[in-house]
Amino acid sequence: MDFLKEIGFADWRSVRVGENLTVRVKSGVSNVGAFTAMPEKKQELVKKTFKAIKRVRQEEGAQSEALAALLKFAKALLPPDFVDLVGAVPWSGGIALARHLDSTLHASEEAPCTVSELVGRGKGPKIAVELGCGAAALPSIICQRKGFIPIATDIEDCLPAARENLETNLSEVCKQRGLPATRESSNGCAVVAKLEWGKGSVTALQKLLGLSDEHFRNCLVVGADVIYNPESSGVLLDTVEEFCNFGATVLFATKSRRQLLPSFLAQAEGRGMKVVEEGRCSDEDLQCSVVFHSFSRSPSC
């Protein structure tokens, strides 16, 4: 739809994710059919609202109060399955986490392979699971470039855009290996999979991809701006705890002023997880401070 491209919700943009690395990402739109079914006057109101969102984002920045108010209005105006404003654009946390991974991860010395090959031979590169990858899946792109096998996960509505972004940015790398860039199963350079947080979510992911406990042992789990909704904190903690029980390292990037963050960290520690602040990112173009926390199972548990 032309107006979606015009307002920046269906267009490609360049995002710097490393000192010498820029990737191209596309915003995510879910059910446009819900828009076309609206009365004409409401369609016009939607167009004006999202044009205003684009203008305010450009003029006042991604963290402005005016933008937050417009997004809240748009969310109330639209059917819940039209535009996923949560997964629609790259968040500051995702960009910051991608940059952090690019600067801190060492390239794997293991021969690159797919998940299905890993299952077949039993060992190989580490797996990197991204929770709440959204439309951009920037951390997954970096993990793949560092030699990990990325598994980008989110709710169903975010996956088409995530898949397209991964394919665009990994196509040349995967072409050299004669592999498809992504697959819903496990024979591409990266995997895109639906994952609902909560107890049993890690087991469900194992079954989906045919992975054993050993494959998840010492894997890397990343998430950007996933600590934002009080209603999902409990199920997110359930998933983090399951990964920690396997011995995984979990690394989250969160806007430092998120009101929910202190409570989430306290709950994680209350469950016996070790929580460590790993650093902060205050890059000027992000217009906010992002803090990194790692989660692991405390030795005493």
C-alpha beads as a LAMMPS data file, in Angstrom:
LAMMPS data file: protein, C-alpha beads

301 atoms
300 bonds

1 atom types
1 bond types

-500.0 500.0 xlo xhi
-500.0 500.0 ylo yhi
-500.0 500.0 zlo zhi

Masses

1 110.0

Atoms # bond

1 1 1 0.000 0.000 0.000
2 1 1 1.477 3.317 -1.134
3 1 1 0.670 5.340 1.954
4 1 1 2.406 2.787 4.211
5 1 1 5.609 3.306 2.247
6 1 1 5.085 7.054 2.413
7 1 1 4.827 7.089 6.209
8 1 1 7.787 4.783 6.670
9 1 1 6.022 1.614 7.816
10 1 1 6.733 -0.347 4.642
11 1 1 10.029 1.071 3.473
12 1 1 13.691 0.135 3.664
13 1 1 16.077 2.118 5.809
14 1 1 19.778 1.917 6.590
15 1 1 20.755 1.222 10.195
16 1 1 24.314 1.388 11.523
17 1 1 24.865 -1.666 13.700
18 1 1 28.654 -1.656 13.942
19 1 1 31.673 0.560 13.517
20 1 1 31.931 -0.411 9.855
21 1 1 28.648 -2.214 9.325
22 1 1 25.321 -0.879 8.075
23 1 1 22.362 -3.120 7.314
24 1 1 19.121 -2.533 5.448
25 1 1 15.900 -3.207 7.324
26 1 1 12.246 -2.960 6.412
27 1 1 9.408 -2.110 8.748
28 1 1 6.712 -4.646 9.468
29 1 1 3.029 -4.447 8.640
30 1 1 0.566 -7.182 9.466
31 1 1 -3.039 -7.249 8.258
32 1 1 -3.563 -4.485 5.671
33 1 1 -6.917 -6.066 4.831
34 1 1 -8.284 -4.614 8.060
35 1 1 -7.405 -1.154 6.754
36 1 1 -9.086 -1.548 3.390
37 1 1 -12.248 -2.724 5.153
38 1 1 -12.513 0.565 7.068
39 1 1 -14.914 3.338 6.030
40 1 1 -13.246 5.886 3.760
41 1 1 -13.304 8.659 6.377
42 1 1 -11.550 6.440 8.912
43 1 1 -8.938 5.486 6.308
44 1 1 -8.182 9.185 5.834
45 1 1 -7.850 9.659 9.600
46 1 1 -5.431 6.726 9.757
47 1 1 -3.331 8.211 6.951
48 1 1 -3.151 11.618 8.640
49 1 1 -2.246 10.033 11.968
50 1 1 0.647 8.017 10.596
51 1 1 1.956 10.893 8.501
52 1 1 2.029 12.895 11.736
53 1 1 3.876 10.024 13.438
54 1 1 6.531 10.073 10.733
55 1 1 6.932 13.860 10.951
56 1 1 7.149 13.949 14.761
57 1 1 9.626 11.047 14.809
58 1 1 11.889 12.937 12.400
59 1 1 11.559 16.353 14.073
60 1 1 11.408 15.492 17.769
61 1 1 12.998 12.061 18.010
62 1 1 11.869 8.549 18.802
63 1 1 11.481 9.203 22.539
64 1 1 9.391 12.386 22.423
65 1 1 6.179 12.691 24.438
66 1 1 4.318 13.861 21.335
67 1 1 5.288 10.705 19.469
68 1 1 4.238 8.513 22.385
69 1 1 0.829 10.214 22.436
70 1 1 0.378 9.754 18.688
71 1 1 1.310 6.085 18.865
72 1 1 -1.145 5.561 21.703
73 1 1 -3.875 7.248 19.657
74 1 1 -3.037 5.157 16.579
75 1 1 -3.126 1.951 18.593
76 1 1 -6.630 2.831 19.835
77 1 1 -7.748 3.840 16.351
78 1 1 -6.695 0.697 14.521
79 1 1 -7.819 -2.927 14.765
80 1 1 -5.304 -4.930 16.847
81 1 1 -4.262 -7.013 13.829
82 1 1 -3.497 -4.096 11.482
83 1 1 -0.153 -2.512 12.333
84 1 1 1.975 -4.013 15.069
85 1 1 3.397 -0.814 16.487
86 1 1 5.571 -2.848 18.832
87 1 1 7.337 -4.786 16.085
88 1 1 6.918 -2.288 13.276
89 1 1 10.163 -0.320 13.483
90 1 1 13.676 -0.942 14.844
91 1 1 13.778 0.115 18.484
92 1 1 16.777 1.833 20.055
93 1 1 17.440 -1.227 22.203
94 1 1 17.754 -3.459 19.137
95 1 1 20.238 -1.128 17.479
96 1 1 22.239 -0.751 20.699
97 1 1 22.302 -4.517 21.293
98 1 1 23.424 -5.186 17.722
99 1 1 26.283 -2.713 18.143
100 1 1 27.217 -4.232 21.498
101 1 1 27.313 -7.745 20.030
102 1 1 29.313 -6.557 17.035
103 1 1 31.978 -5.083 19.304
104 1 1 32.108 -7.816 21.970
105 1 1 31.404 -11.158 20.274
106 1 1 34.380 -13.068 18.948
107 1 1 33.867 -14.762 15.617
108 1 1 33.279 -18.495 16.008
109 1 1 36.121 -20.782 14.990
110 1 1 33.668 -23.595 14.246
111 1 1 32.791 -24.353 10.633
112 1 1 29.464 -22.668 9.794
113 1 1 26.455 -24.920 9.437
114 1 1 22.675 -25.010 9.628
115 1 1 20.558 -26.210 12.541
116 1 1 19.745 -29.448 10.723
117 1 1 23.455 -30.100 10.134
118 1 1 24.138 -29.325 13.781
119 1 1 21.524 -31.881 14.826
120 1 1 23.090 -34.435 12.501
121 1 1 26.651 -34.126 13.695
122 1 1 25.970 -33.248 17.314
123 1 1 28.306 -30.288 17.650
124 1 1 29.256 -27.146 15.828
125 1 1 28.761 -23.384 16.205
126 1 1 26.814 -22.119 19.174
127 1 1 23.160 -21.296 18.830
128 1 1 21.982 -17.716 19.404
129 1 1 18.284 -17.340 20.200
130 1 1 16.755 -13.883 19.879
131 1 1 13.625 -13.320 21.949
132 1 1 11.148 -10.760 20.620
133 1 1 13.090 -10.154 17.401
134 1 1 10.415 -7.807 16.025
135 1 1 10.519 -6.748 12.400
136 1 1 14.236 -5.984 12.228
137 1 1 15.988 -8.918 13.978
138 1 1 19.196 -6.857 14.082
139 1 1 20.913 -8.875 16.863
140 1 1 20.272 -12.094 14.896
141 1 1 21.962 -10.576 11.846
142 1 1 25.052 -9.763 13.909
143 1 1 25.112 -13.193 15.577
144 1 1 25.066 -14.919 12.189
145 1 1 27.923 -12.744 10.962
146 1 1 29.892 -13.758 14.053
147 1 1 29.466 -17.445 13.243
148 1 1 26.517 -18.321 15.461
149 1 1 23.386 -20.070 14.205
150 1 1 20.665 -17.474 14.890
151 1 1 17.118 -18.445 15.779
152 1 1 14.975 -15.304 15.578
153 1 1 11.724 -15.720 17.518
154 1 1 8.601 -13.658 18.096
155 1 1 4.839 -13.758 17.692
156 1 1 3.478 -14.732 14.288
157 1 1 2.716 -11.182 13.063
158 1 1 6.355 -10.063 13.309
159 1 1 7.900 -13.036 11.508
160 1 1 7.311 -12.125 7.821
161 1 1 9.200 -8.831 8.159
162 1 1 11.925 -10.460 10.269
163 1 1 12.350 -13.179 7.652
164 1 1 12.619 -10.622 4.852
165 1 1 15.206 -8.580 6.751
166 1 1 17.321 -11.638 7.517
167 1 1 17.151 -12.833 3.921
168 1 1 18.155 -9.404 2.613
169 1 1 21.152 -9.034 4.905
170 1 1 22.342 -12.647 4.894
171 1 1 21.705 -13.551 1.260
172 1 1 25.283 -13.032 0.073
173 1 1 26.767 -14.884 3.042
174 1 1 24.423 -17.817 2.570
175 1 1 24.788 -17.853 -1.197
176 1 1 28.486 -18.590 -0.768
177 1 1 27.492 -21.736 1.152
178 1 1 24.739 -22.706 -1.258
179 1 1 22.090 -22.331 1.451
180 1 1 18.806 -20.455 1.717
181 1 1 18.996 -17.447 4.024
182 1 1 16.115 -18.424 6.301
183 1 1 13.752 -21.282 6.866
184 1 1 10.885 -21.863 9.234
185 1 1 12.453 -25.288 9.722
186 1 1 16.167 -25.722 10.207
187 1 1 18.077 -25.864 6.927
188 1 1 18.910 -22.193 6.349
189 1 1 21.656 -19.852 7.550
190 1 1 19.143 -18.508 10.055
191 1 1 15.880 -19.771 11.482
192 1 1 12.735 -17.707 12.034
193 1 1 10.316 -19.327 14.462
194 1 1 7.210 -18.501 16.448
195 1 1 7.804 -18.606 20.194
196 1 1 5.335 -17.732 22.918
197 1 1 6.991 -16.995 26.246
198 1 1 6.132 -19.016 29.319
199 1 1 6.825 -22.331 30.987
200 1 1 7.659 -25.003 28.432
201 1 1 8.554 -22.504 25.691
202 1 1 12.151 -23.696 25.411
203 1 1 11.038 -27.319 25.217
204 1 1 8.587 -26.361 22.468
205 1 1 11.399 -24.693 20.520
206 1 1 13.569 -27.789 20.955
207 1 1 10.858 -30.018 19.531
208 1 1 10.193 -27.641 16.645
209 1 1 13.834 -27.680 15.549
210 1 1 14.840 -31.165 16.679
211 1 1 17.447 -29.884 19.124
212 1 1 18.652 -31.692 22.234
213 1 1 19.419 -30.322 25.695
214 1 1 23.086 -30.305 24.738
215 1 1 22.462 -27.923 21.845
216 1 1 20.944 -25.374 24.216
217 1 1 23.667 -25.808 26.806
218 1 1 25.835 -22.687 26.862
219 1 1 23.880 -21.103 24.015
220 1 1 23.518 -17.339 23.737
221 1 1 20.083 -15.797 24.269
222 1 1 19.534 -12.129 23.444
223 1 1 16.614 -9.745 23.636
224 1 1 16.205 -6.036 22.933
225 1 1 13.561 -3.959 24.696
226 1 1 11.640 -7.052 25.722
227 1 1 11.101 -5.718 29.260
228 1 1 8.320 -3.239 28.570
229 1 1 4.974 -4.828 29.411
230 1 1 4.020 -5.723 33.017
231 1 1 1.563 -8.313 31.726
232 1 1 4.305 -10.273 29.946
233 1 1 7.019 -10.018 32.617
234 1 1 6.098 -13.275 34.332
235 1 1 6.077 -15.405 31.189
236 1 1 9.284 -13.741 29.953
237 1 1 10.961 -14.627 33.246
238 1 1 9.735 -18.215 32.855
239 1 1 11.476 -18.444 29.480
240 1 1 14.663 -16.763 30.717
241 1 1 14.762 -19.141 33.691
242 1 1 14.397 -22.183 31.432
243 1 1 17.304 -21.057 29.279
244 1 1 19.408 -20.358 32.381
245 1 1 18.658 -23.865 33.640
246 1 1 20.352 -25.169 30.490
247 1 1 23.422 -23.063 31.273
248 1 1 22.684 -20.416 28.662
249 1 1 23.890 -16.835 28.849
250 1 1 21.006 -14.390 28.502
251 1 1 21.744 -10.789 27.519
252 1 1 19.046 -8.105 27.391
253 1 1 19.261 -4.504 26.216
254 1 1 16.711 -2.171 27.789
255 1 1 16.111 1.567 27.778
256 1 1 17.511 2.643 31.138
257 1 1 14.430 4.657 32.069
258 1 1 12.006 1.769 31.696
259 1 1 10.014 1.852 34.939
260 1 1 9.520 -1.896 34.853
261 1 1 13.251 -2.707 34.750
262 1 1 14.112 -2.624 38.513
263 1 1 11.152 -4.857 39.350
264 1 1 12.035 -7.317 36.582
265 1 1 15.652 -7.564 37.758
266 1 1 14.534 -8.091 41.360
267 1 1 12.157 -10.865 40.310
268 1 1 14.937 -12.562 38.336
269 1 1 17.210 -12.504 41.391
270 1 1 14.320 -13.782 43.495
271 1 1 14.183 -16.822 41.222
272 1 1 17.846 -17.535 41.888
273 1 1 19.289 -15.971 38.756
274 1 1 22.491 -13.983 38.815
275 1 1 21.958 -10.552 37.252
276 1 1 24.923 -8.431 36.154
277 1 1 24.929 -5.021 34.512
278 1 1 27.283 -5.443 31.556
279 1 1 27.463 -1.842 30.397
280 1 1 25.550 1.006 28.840
281 1 1 25.162 2.592 25.437
282 1 1 24.415 6.295 25.032
283 1 1 25.096 6.759 21.321
284 1 1 23.813 10.166 20.277
285 1 1 21.747 8.875 17.357
286 1 1 19.748 6.582 19.674
287 1 1 18.492 9.568 21.686
288 1 1 18.355 7.505 24.861
289 1 1 20.530 5.447 27.179
290 1 1 20.381 1.659 26.861
291 1 1 21.596 -0.657 29.622
292 1 1 22.768 -4.255 29.137
293 1 1 22.076 -6.970 31.717
294 1 1 23.156 -10.599 31.697
295 1 1 21.169 -13.348 33.400
296 1 1 22.538 -16.718 34.461
297 1 1 21.801 -19.422 36.990
298 1 1 23.459 -18.659 40.317
299 1 1 26.021 -21.328 41.350
300 1 1 24.187 -21.905 44.643
301 1 1 21.014 -23.040 42.868

Bonds

1 1 1 2
2 1 2 3
3 1 3 4
4 1 4 5
5 1 5 6
6 1 6 7
7 1 7 8
8 1 8 9
9 1 9 10
10 1 10 11
11 1 11 12
12 1 12 13
13 1 13 14
14 1 14 15
15 1 15 16
16 1 16 17
17 1 17 18
18 1 18 19
19 1 19 20
20 1 20 21
21 1 21 22
22 1 22 23
23 1 23 24
24 1 24 25
25 1 25 26
26 1 26 27
27 1 27 28
28 1 28 29
29 1 29 30
30 1 30 31
31 1 31 32
32 1 32 33
33 1 33 34
34 1 34 35
35 1 35 36
36 1 36 37
37 1 37 38
38 1 38 39
39 1 39 40
40 1 40 41
41 1 41 42
42 1 42 43
43 1 43 44
44 1 44 45
45 1 45 46
46 1 46 47
47 1 47 48
48 1 48 49
49 1 49 50
50 1 50 51
51 1 51 52
52 1 52 53
53 1 53 54
54 1 54 55
55 1 55 56
56 1 56 57
57 1 57 58
58 1 58 59
59 1 59 60
60 1 60 61
61 1 61 62
62 1 62 63
63 1 63 64
64 1 64 65
65 1 65 66
66 1 66 67
67 1 67 68
68 1 68 69
69 1 69 70
70 1 70 71
71 1 71 72
72 1 72 73
73 1 73 74
74 1 74 75
75 1 75 76
76 1 76 77
77 1 77 78
78 1 78 79
79 1 79 80
80 1 80 81
81 1 81 82
82 1 82 83
83 1 83 84
84 1 84 85
85 1 85 86
86 1 86 87
87 1 87 88
88 1 88 89
89 1 89 90
90 1 90 91
91 1 91 92
92 1 92 93
93 1 93 94
94 1 94 95
95 1 95 96
96 1 96 97
97 1 97 98
98 1 98 99
99 1 99 100
100 1 100 101
101 1 101 102
102 1 102 103
103 1 103 104
104 1 104 105
105 1 105 106
106 1 106 107
107 1 107 108
108 1 108 109
109 1 109 110
110 1 110 111
111 1 111 112
112 1 112 113
113 1 113 114
114 1 114 115
115 1 115 116
116 1 116 117
117 1 117 118
118 1 118 119
119 1 119 120
120 1 120 121
121 1 121 122
122 1 122 123
123 1 123 124
124 1 124 125
125 1 125 126
126 1 126 127
127 1 127 128
128 1 128 129
129 1 129 130
130 1 130 131
131 1 131 132
132 1 132 133
133 1 133 134
134 1 134 135
135 1 135 136
136 1 136 137
137 1 137 138
138 1 138 139
139 1 139 140
140 1 140 141
141 1 141 142
142 1 142 143
143 1 143 144
144 1 144 145
145 1 145 146
146 1 146 147
147 1 147 148
148 1 148 149
149 1 149 150
150 1 150 151
151 1 151 152
152 1 152 153
153 1 153 154
154 1 154 155
155 1 155 156
156 1 156 157
157 1 157 158
158 1 158 159
159 1 159 160
160 1 160 161
161 1 161 162
162 1 162 163
163 1 163 164
164 1 164 165
165 1 165 166
166 1 166 167
167 1 167 168
168 1 168 169
169 1 169 170
170 1 170 171
171 1 171 172
172 1 172 173
173 1 173 174
174 1 174 175
175 1 175 176
176 1 176 177
177 1 177 178
178 1 178 179
179 1 179 180
180 1 180 181
181 1 181 182
182 1 182 183
183 1 183 184
184 1 184 185
185 1 185 186
186 1 186 187
187 1 187 188
188 1 188 189
189 1 189 190
190 1 190 191
191 1 191 192
192 1 192 193
193 1 193 194
194 1 194 195
195 1 195 196
196 1 196 197
197 1 197 198
198 1 198 199
199 1 199 200
200 1 200 201
201 1 201 202
202 1 202 203
203 1 203 204
204 1 204 205
205 1 205 206
206 1 206 207
207 1 207 208
208 1 208 209
209 1 209 210
210 1 210 211
211 1 211 212
212 1 212 213
213 1 213 214
214 1 214 215
215 1 215 216
216 1 216 217
217 1 217 218
218 1 218 219
219 1 219 220
220 1 220 221
221 1 221 222
222 1 222 223
223 1 223 224
224 1 224 225
225 1 225 226
226 1 226 227
227 1 227 228
228 1 228 229
229 1 229 230
230 1 230 231
231 1 231 232
232 1 232 233
233 1 233 234
234 1 234 235
235 1 235 236
236 1 236 237
237 1 237 238
238 1 238 239
239 1 239 240
240 1 240 241
241 1 241 242
242 1 242 243
243 1 243 244
244 1 244 245
245 1 245 246
246 1 246 247
247 1 247 248
248 1 248 249
249 1 249 250
250 1 250 251
251 1 251 252
252 1 252 253
253 1 253 254
254 1 254 255
255 1 255 256
256 1 256 257
257 1 257 258
258 1 258 259
259 1 259 260
260 1 260 261
261 1 261 262
262 1 262 263
263 1 263 264
264 1 264 265
265 1 265 266
266 1 266 267
267 1 267 268
268 1 268 269
269 1 269 270
270 1 270 271
271 1 271 272
272 1 272 273
273 1 273 274
274 1 274 275
275 1 275 276
276 1 276 277
277 1 277 278
278 1 278 279
279 1 279 280
280 1 280 281
281 1 281 282
282 1 282 283
283 1 283 284
284 1 284 285
285 1 285 286
286 1 286 287
287 1 287 288
288 1 288 289
289 1 289 290
290 1 290 291
291 1 291 292
292 1 292 293
293 1 293 294
294 1 294 295
295 1 295 296
296 1 296 297
297 1 297 298
298 1 298 299
299 1 299 300
300 1 300 301
